[in-house]
């Protein structure tokens, strides 16, 4: 594998994005899990999920004190939302006159299953660009994201109805590693969630204490730890 370099990865979006803005290492892990040789993966758990670090990715990882797994050298998403709102996703059971005919009447479950009607709130934001800083192999990351057939074309939730469409991916080599920390006049800015046990800069700013995931799969509660995260 080529040498890993500090990178800036940008996604230009064609429209609003729904739900939470995803983390780049999780995006690439998902793509790798579907495309790489199964022999390169660790054994999944009983639910079919991989433990942190179980999927190889072209992004560097680093161990920190007091944590059982390595943390990706990849910042959390950086973006500016110009409009934050709640949309609604709706589905209504449409009654076809033919099913009301006397010779075809039956019982239809409209409160559950595929005929269930719903009106669900969905957070959506107008975001023109999402940026992540990481240390990785630019060529391999580009291959994961920009592949003409299996690349990442959408981000976030409800992509099947057009949310989160990616217009263009950009991968640039940069001079400084801002994957975990970045300099600022007020102190060192935290760029991603890290275990609270990690050796953090004394002048760290822009963070809060939390309990959650510090590596993909971020949603899996059994891997959650005491942590600090950007705020």
C-alpha positions as CSV (number, residue, x, y, z in Angstrom):
1,X,0.0,0.0,0.0
2,X,1.2,3.5,-0.8
3,X,2.4,5.8,1.9
4,X,-0.3,7.5,4.0
5,X,-0.5,11.2,3.9
6,X,-2.5,14.0,5.5
7,X,-5.6,14.5,3.4
8,X,-8.6,16.8,3.0
9,X,-11.6,14.9,1.7
10,X,-14.6,17.0,0.5
11,X,-18.1,16.0,-0.7
12,X,-20.0,18.6,-2.7
13,X,-23.7,18.0,-2.3
14,X,-26.4,18.6,-4.8
15,X,-29.2,19.1,-2.3
16,X,-30.3,18.8,1.3
17,X,-29.0,15.9,3.5
18,X,-31.2,14.0,6.0
19,X,-30.4,12.7,9.4
20,X,-26.9,12.9,10.9
21,X,-23.9,13.8,8.8
22,X,-21.9,10.5,8.5
23,X,-18.3,10.0,9.5
24,X,-15.8,9.3,6.7
25,X,-14.2,6.2,8.3
26,X,-17.6,4.6,8.8
27,X,-18.5,5.4,5.1
28,X,-15.4,3.7,3.9
29,X,-15.7,0.8,6.3
30,X,-19.2,0.1,4.9
31,X,-17.9,0.2,1.3
32,X,-14.9,-2.0,2.2
33,X,-17.0,-4.6,4.0
34,X,-19.0,-5.1,0.8
35,X,-16.1,-5.1,-1.7
36,X,-13.0,-6.5,-0.1
37,X,-11.9,-10.2,0.2
38,X,-13.8,-11.8,3.1
39,X,-10.6,-13.3,4.3
40,X,-9.3,-9.8,5.1
41,X,-12.1,-9.2,7.6
42,X,-12.3,-10.3,11.2
43,X,-15.0,-12.6,12.4
44,X,-18.4,-10.8,12.9
45,X,-20.3,-11.2,16.1
46,X,-23.5,-13.1,16.6
47,X,-25.5,-10.2,15.0
48,X,-23.2,-10.1,12.0
49,X,-21.5,-6.9,12.9
50,X,-17.7,-6.3,13.0
51,X,-15.9,-5.0,16.0
52,X,-14.0,-1.7,15.8
53,X,-11.0,-2.3,13.5
54,X,-12.4,-5.5,12.1
55,X,-12.7,-4.0,8.6
56,X,-9.4,-2.8,7.0
57,X,-9.6,0.7,5.5
58,X,-7.0,3.0,3.8
59,X,-7.0,5.3,6.7
60,X,-4.4,5.1,9.5
61,X,-5.4,4.0,13.0
62,X,-3.7,4.7,16.3
63,X,-4.0,3.1,19.7
64,X,-4.6,5.3,22.7
65,X,-4.1,4.6,26.4
66,X,-7.0,2.9,28.1
67,X,-8.9,1.9,24.9
68,X,-9.1,-1.7,23.6
69,X,-9.1,-0.8,19.9
70,X,-7.4,1.6,17.5
71,X,-8.9,5.0,16.6
72,X,-9.0,6.1,13.0
73,X,-6.9,9.2,12.2
74,X,-10.0,10.9,10.7
75,X,-11.9,14.0,11.8
76,X,-15.6,14.1,12.2
77,X,-17.5,15.9,9.5
78,X,-17.1,19.7,9.2
79,X,-20.0,21.6,7.5
80,X,-22.1,24.7,7.5
81,X,-25.8,24.3,7.5
82,X,-27.7,27.2,5.9
83,X,-31.1,25.9,6.7
84,X,-32.0,23.3,9.4
85,X,-35.6,22.1,9.4
86,X,-37.9,19.1,9.9
87,X,-39.4,17.5,6.9
88,X,-41.9,14.6,6.9
89,X,-41.8,11.3,5.2
90,X,-45.3,10.1,4.5
91,X,-47.0,6.9,3.3
92,X,-50.7,6.4,3.0
93,X,-52.6,3.3,2.4
94,X,-54.5,4.0,-0.8
95,X,-57.8,2.1,-1.1
96,X,-58.3,0.7,-4.5
97,X,-62.0,0.5,-5.4
98,X,-61.5,-3.0,-6.6
99,X,-60.8,-4.3,-3.1
100,X,-64.0,-2.9,-1.8
101,X,-66.1,-4.9,-4.3
102,X,-68.5,-7.2,-2.6
103,X,-66.9,-10.3,-4.1
104,X,-63.4,-9.4,-3.0
105,X,-63.7,-7.9,0.4
106,X,-61.2,-9.0,3.0
107,X,-59.2,-7.9,6.0
108,X,-56.3,-5.6,5.4
109,X,-53.8,-4.8,8.2
110,X,-53.2,-1.1,7.9
111,X,-51.5,-0.6,11.3
112,X,-48.5,-2.8,10.5
113,X,-46.6,-4.4,7.7
114,X,-46.2,-3.1,4.2
115,X,-49.6,-1.5,4.1
116,X,-49.0,0.6,7.2
117,X,-49.5,4.3,6.9
118,X,-47.1,6.7,8.6
119,X,-46.0,10.3,8.9
120,X,-42.5,10.4,10.3
121,X,-40.5,13.6,11.1
122,X,-37.1,13.8,9.5
123,X,-34.4,16.3,10.2
124,X,-32.9,17.8,7.0
125,X,-30.3,20.4,6.4
126,X,-29.1,22.5,3.5
127,X,-25.4,21.7,3.3
128,X,-23.3,22.6,0.3
129,X,-20.1,20.9,1.3
130,X,-18.9,18.4,3.9
131,X,-15.2,18.2,4.8
132,X,-13.1,15.6,6.7
133,X,-9.4,15.6,7.5
134,X,-7.7,12.3,7.7
135,X,-4.4,10.4,7.2
136,X,-4.7,7.8,4.5
137,X,-3.9,6.7,1.0
138,X,-5.5,9.1,-1.4
139,X,-5.6,6.7,-4.3
140,X,-7.4,4.0,-2.3
141,X,-9.9,6.4,-0.7
142,X,-10.7,7.8,-4.1
143,X,-11.3,4.3,-5.4
144,X,-13.7,3.6,-2.6
145,X,-15.7,6.9,-3.0
146,X,-15.6,7.6,-6.7
147,X,-15.8,4.2,-8.3
148,X,-18.2,4.5,-11.3
149,X,-20.3,1.5,-10.3
150,X,-19.9,1.0,-6.6
151,X,-18.8,4.5,-5.3
152,X,-20.6,6.5,-2.6
153,X,-23.2,8.6,-4.4
154,X,-25.4,9.5,-1.4
155,X,-24.9,10.4,2.3
156,X,-27.2,10.3,5.3
157,X,-30.7,8.9,5.5
158,X,-33.6,8.5,3.0
159,X,-31.2,8.5,0.1
160,X,-33.8,6.5,-1.9
161,X,-35.9,9.6,-2.2
162,X,-33.0,11.9,-3.2
163,X,-31.6,13.2,0.1
164,X,-27.8,13.6,0.4
165,X,-26.9,13.3,-3.3
166,X,-23.1,13.8,-3.8
167,X,-22.3,15.9,-6.8
168,X,-18.5,15.6,-6.5
169,X,-15.8,14.1,-4.3
170,X,-12.4,15.8,-3.9
171,X,-9.4,14.3,-2.2
172,X,-6.5,16.7,-1.7
173,X,-3.0,16.2,0.0
174,X,-2.4,18.8,2.7
175,X,0.6,19.7,4.8
176,X,-0.7,19.3,8.3
177,X,-2.5,16.4,10.1
178,X,-5.8,17.8,11.5
179,X,-7.4,14.4,11.9
180,X,-7.5,14.6,15.8
181,X,-6.5,18.1,16.7
182,X,-6.2,21.4,14.9
183,X,-4.5,24.6,16.0
184,X,-6.4,27.8,16.8
185,X,-5.6,31.1,18.5
186,X,-7.7,30.0,21.5
187,X,-6.0,26.6,21.9
188,X,-6.0,23.1,20.4
189,X,-9.4,22.2,18.8
190,X,-10.7,18.7,19.2
191,X,-11.6,17.3,15.7
192,X,-13.1,14.0,16.6
193,X,-14.4,11.9,19.5
194,X,-11.6,10.3,21.6
195,X,-11.6,8.1,24.7
196,X,-11.4,10.2,27.9
197,X,-8.4,8.1,28.9
198,X,-6.4,9.4,25.9
199,X,-3.5,11.9,26.5
200,X,-5.2,15.1,25.5
201,X,-3.5,18.5,25.0
202,X,-3.7,20.7,28.1
203,X,-5.0,23.6,26.1
204,X,-7.8,21.5,24.4
205,X,-10.9,23.6,23.5
206,X,-14.2,23.0,21.7
207,X,-15.2,19.8,23.4
208,X,-17.6,18.2,25.9
209,X,-17.6,15.0,27.9
210,X,-19.9,12.3,26.5
211,X,-20.6,8.5,26.4
212,X,-20.6,7.0,23.0
213,X,-18.7,5.4,20.1
214,X,-15.1,6.4,19.2
215,X,-14.8,4.1,16.2
216,X,-17.1,2.4,13.8
217,X,-19.7,0.9,14.3
218,X,-20.4,4.1,16.2
219,X,-24.1,3.1,16.8
220,X,-23.3,-0.1,18.7
221,X,-23.7,0.5,22.4
222,X,-21.5,-2.4,23.5
223,X,-18.5,-0.5,22.2
224,X,-19.4,2.9,23.8
225,X,-17.0,4.4,26.3
226,X,-16.5,7.6,28.4
227,X,-15.2,10.1,25.8
228,X,-14.7,13.7,24.7
229,X,-16.3,14.9,21.5
230,X,-16.3,18.1,19.5
231,X,-19.2,20.5,20.3
